[in-house]
């Protein structure tokens, strides 16, 4: 399992669980034996890739001609949020919209040449970030994490269907 695939699983697991779960309680404050000892901060971790426009560009890159509705469903994002992001991408001339042949209300989304460059750069950046993030995990550990995240995503989808 590649770092990017693992990162996408984490993003999906987090995005799909956000709607149903409250954040975990903060960790307890450390207790210090010596009065003058100060805590050391953990090293900063790289920022996660945005779940907004970059993810939308990637989905359009992977599924050229995808509709807004399909995009919202695939990314587990509400339609108004997708529509707002699409407007911004359209203003930046990264995508173009065409009316669907079947349903005139539905629009198919395509990347422009500029959008194609932006999507490819996002993929490169995401791979760099994922490599940095998972550098301390062995291949076996990444595979196990991928398996566990996939299991969590499926369980979350099954629970969502039972509501």
N, C-alpha and C positions, 0 to 999 in steps of 0.2 A: 504494500500500500504506500503510495507516494505521500510526501508531506502535504501537498496541496489537497489530495483526496481526504486525508485525515483532518486538515483544517476545515474543509467544507463540511465534513461530518460534525465537527464541533459547532460550527456556525449554525447548521441545521438543528442540532440538538438544543442549542441555546435559544434559537429563535422560536422553535416549536414549544419549548417549555416555558418561555417567558410569559405567555398569555395565561398560564394556569397556576404558576407557582410564585410565591412571594420570595423575595431575596432571603438568603440564609442570614441568621443573626450574626453580628460582628464577632470576631474571635475575642476571647477574654483577654483583658489587659495582662501583660506579663508582670510577674512579681519579681522584685529585685531584692536580692539578699543584701547587697552593699548599697548604701545611701547615695554614693557619688557616681555610681555606674550608670551610664546612659545607654539606651538601646541603640543597636546599629540597624540602619534601614536595609532591607533586602535590595539587591541590585535591581534597577528598573528593568521591566520586561518590555519587549517591543510592543508597540500598539497593535491592536487587532485590525485586520482590514475592515473597511467600512462595509456595512450591510446594505448601503443605499445604492447609489448610482453605479458603483463598480460591479456589484453583484448583478444589477440589471443589465449592464453592458455585456457581462460574461454570458448571461442566459440568452440574450439576443444573438451574441456571437455563436453560441452553441446551437441555437434554434432560430436561424434567420427566417423571418416571416411569422414569428410567434405573435399571438394576440395579447393585448393587455390583460385580458381575463386569465389566459393560460399562464402568463408571467406572474400574476398575483398568486395564483394557485401553486405554481412551482416554488416560488420563493417564500410562501406563507406570509405574504404582506397584504394588508387591506387594499382594496381597489383605489380609494382616494389617495393613499400614499404612493401607489404605483403611478397613478395619473399625474400627480404633482411632479414626481421624479422624471416622468416621460416628457412633460412640458419643459423642464429645465434642460434635459438632454437635447430636445428638439431645438431650443433656443441657441444652444451651443453648437448646433449643426452636427451632432454626433450620431443622430438617428434620423430616419425618415419614416413617415407613416403613410400607409396606403389603405384604402378601403378594401375590406374583404369581399371577395366575389360572392360568397354565400350570404353573408349578413352585412348589409350596408352600414349598420351602426357600429360594427366591429372593425377595428383597425389592425392591420398587420404591421409589425415593426421590423425595420431593416437597419443595419449599420451603414453609415456613410463611410467614405474612405478615411475621414478623420476619426470616426467612431471605431473603425477597425484598428487603427493605430492605437487609440486610447485603450481599447479592450486588450490588445496584445501586451501593452505596457502594464496594465493592471495585473494580468496573468503573471508577468515576470516579477512584478513587485510582490505579489501574493506568494509566489514560490520562494522568493528571498526571505520573506517574513516567516513563512512556515518552516523553512530550513533552519533559520535562527531559533525559532521557538522550540523545535523538536530535536535540536542537535544533541541533547543529553539522553535521548531515548534510543535504545537499540532497535534494530529492525523487528525483533520479536515483540518488544514492548509497544512499538507503533502498531503492529498487527493486532495485538491484544486490545489496545485502546480503540482501534477502528472497529473491532468486533463488538466491544462493549457499547460504544456510541451508537452503532447500528442497532443493537438490541434495544437501547434506550429510546431511540427514535421510533422503532416499530411499536414498542410498548406504549409510547405516548400517543401514536396514531390510533392504536387499538382502544386506548382509554378515551380518546376524543370521540370516537365513533359510538361509544357506549353511553354518552351523555344524552 
